[in-house]
Amino acid sequence: MAKKIFIAATGQNCGKTTMSISLMHLARKKYQRVGFIKPIGPKIECYSNMKLDMDAILMARTYNLEQDISLMNPVPLHRGFTREFLDGKIDARALADSIVRAVAELESKNDLLIIEGAGHGGVGAVIGLSNAYVASLVKAPVMIVAGSGIGNVIDAVHLNLALYEREQADVRLIMTNKLISEKRDTTLKYLKRAFDYSLEVSGGFNYSPILANPTLAHISKLLNLPLQGDQGVRNRIIHHIQLGAASSQKVVDGLLESTLLIVTSSRDELIVTLSSLYNIPAWREKIAGIVIAGHAPVSMISQQILDRSDIPYIRIHETTANVFTALSEDVSKITAEDQEKLAWIQANAEHDIDFEMIDRIF
């Protein structure tokens, strides 16, 4: 029977997937066979003629687990799933049984099974399968991943603990993530004191813009539009997003490292300037690409210069304000194509994550 770890969280974007990647990387150094399952899949993509959660696809592709991909997301939540369930068209017991069967089969194949939840403890309750219930259902001890801070972490953990305790799930570890490096030791000291050592508390990763920031490929997918120009930089990480609203000189003077510029389609002089600068190495470090917004067509000569420069760009018929809002509110999810992010996680996991402690607790 495989050892199991259920990775829960106090909410979205705390770093569950990052922790799954880290544990998979570290566990494979100790265990010969390590499996992964995401029982409830709220973010669906198509893969090999199947609709599966994007995190299951990520783990399968990154760690060569494709042979078990059909087991790695037994309940993918397709569009309209909730309504179908509430209309009585989907059987709750059948869903639970499919999770139990998938976990049992993966247990039989592996020495360690990583089970990733979806959001906070109550996510999935609408279909009778909250994270807390699923953890109890498959008899997997729980690690709760929380964000940074002291008060907000304590509050969020206690709110989630109430549901896990009601479902009689076995919570063993609080993993606080996205820590501010200079406050790391102090934060962990007070969190351990707050939980009075009744629960183990450990630190995950310090906050990193490498993980938080999107790639050009992600922006293309988010806007549902093709990335034009140099395809070799699709996975370049964008560190800054700026509006090209000022004069061309001021925009250029204000460029920071790996900046994505949102430019109105009528700004011919700025489009031409950025296109020309892109092929100068010192400026290419600053210019990640352009999103050209607006209904007005780009002039013929500007389009020719744009295409000849090979600068990455996306053309969208929306206002710059709408585009800026969409990009600013987006939270970038890691995919199998994000090799720089995956390499960073794996390298930093080796000195930031105490796997021997986690392995002992679970």
Buried (B, 14 or more C-beta within 10 A) or exposed (E): EBBBBBBBBBBEBBBBBBBBBBBBBBBEEEBEEBBBBBBBBBBBBEBEEBBBBBBBBBBBBBBEBEEBBBBBBBBBBEEEBEEEBEEEEBEEEEBBEBBBEBBEBBBEEBBBBBBBBBBBBBBBEEBBBBBBBBBBBBEBBBBBBBBBBBEEBBEBBEBBBEBBEEBEBBBBBBBBBBBEEEBBEEBBEBBBEBBEEEBBBBBBBBBBEBBBBBBBBBBBBBBEBEBBBBEEBBBBBBBBBBBBBEEBEEBBEEBEEBBBBBBBBBBBEBBBBBBBBBEEEEBBEBBBBBBBBBEEEBBEEBBEBBEEBBBBBBBBEBBBEEBBEBBEEBEBBBBBBBEEBBEBBBEBBEEBBBBEEBBEBB
